[in-house]
């Protein structure tokens, strides 16, 4: 279950980075600057998400998973605010599945 939790966390961080990079490529001006900051944070999350594959630590994988669950939940909340069903349901469903896996892993 350790590696499943770590893999879901890495996949989630990868998707976050992918959409951040897409936004950078499409944006201009102030929007591009904001997108670059988001991309920097997404890149940091990917780097942290890779570590549990090399350093086996229950605490590390749990904290990393919790951080990505929070990001997913906040992304879902943003989806609500902008009125986009895909950007609401996708992150909320992913956060829920991720949370269930983390709870099972910690049990």
URKA-V337806 format. One record per residue. N is the residue number from 1. D_CENTER is the distance of its C-alpha to the mean C-alpha in Angstrom with 2 decimals. Layout:
BEGIN
n=N d_center=D_CENTER
n=N d_center=D_CENTER
END
This chain:
BEGIN
n=1 d_center=18.73
n=2 d_center=17.38
n=3 d_center=16.43
n=4 d_center=15.01
n=5 d_center=12.59
n=6 d_center=11.84
n=7 d_center=11.61
n=8 d_center=9.22
n=9 d_center=6.83
n=10 d_center=7.86
n=11 d_center=7.82
n=12 d_center=4.33
n=13 d_center=4.01
n=14 d_center=7.30
n=15 d_center=6.99
n=16 d_center=5.32
n=17 d_center=8.20
n=18 d_center=10.52
n=19 d_center=10.59
n=20 d_center=11.01
n=21 d_center=13.81
n=22 d_center=15.29
n=23 d_center=15.60
n=24 d_center=17.27
n=25 d_center=19.66
n=26 d_center=20.63
n=27 d_center=21.01
n=28 d_center=24.11
n=29 d_center=25.39
n=30 d_center=23.52
n=31 d_center=20.68
n=32 d_center=20.23
n=33 d_center=20.30
n=34 d_center=17.52
n=35 d_center=15.43
n=36 d_center=16.30
n=37 d_center=15.12
n=38 d_center=11.66
n=39 d_center=11.73
n=40 d_center=13.02
n=41 d_center=10.26
n=42 d_center=7.64
n=43 d_center=10.36
n=44 d_center=10.78
n=45 d_center=7.41
n=46 d_center=8.42
n=47 d_center=11.81
n=48 d_center=11.15
n=49 d_center=9.38
n=50 d_center=12.60
n=51 d_center=14.96
n=52 d_center=15.16
n=53 d_center=16.73
n=54 d_center=19.47
n=55 d_center=19.89
n=56 d_center=20.23
n=57 d_center=19.40
n=58 d_center=18.68
n=59 d_center=17.78
n=60 d_center=15.40
n=61 d_center=13.40
n=62 d_center=13.56
n=63 d_center=12.48
n=64 d_center=9.50
n=65 d_center=8.52
n=66 d_center=9.57
n=67 d_center=7.57
n=68 d_center=4.13
n=69 d_center=6.62
n=70 d_center=7.85
n=71 d_center=5.29
n=72 d_center=5.48
n=73 d_center=9.08
n=74 d_center=9.73
n=75 d_center=8.72
n=76 d_center=11.14
n=77 d_center=13.57
n=78 d_center=13.68
n=79 d_center=14.42
n=80 d_center=17.25
n=81 d_center=18.54
n=82 d_center=18.87
n=83 d_center=20.24
n=84 d_center=18.19
n=85 d_center=18.06
n=86 d_center=15.67
n=87 d_center=13.10
n=88 d_center=13.88
n=89 d_center=14.31
n=90 d_center=11.53
n=91 d_center=8.66
n=92 d_center=11.26
n=93 d_center=12.33
n=94 d_center=9.10
n=95 d_center=8.68
n=96 d_center=12.39
n=97 d_center=12.53
n=98 d_center=10.01
n=99 d_center=12.15
n=100 d_center=15.28
n=101 d_center=14.61
n=102 d_center=14.02
n=103 d_center=17.18
n=104 d_center=19.12
n=105 d_center=18.31
n=106 d_center=19.47
n=107 d_center=22.53
END
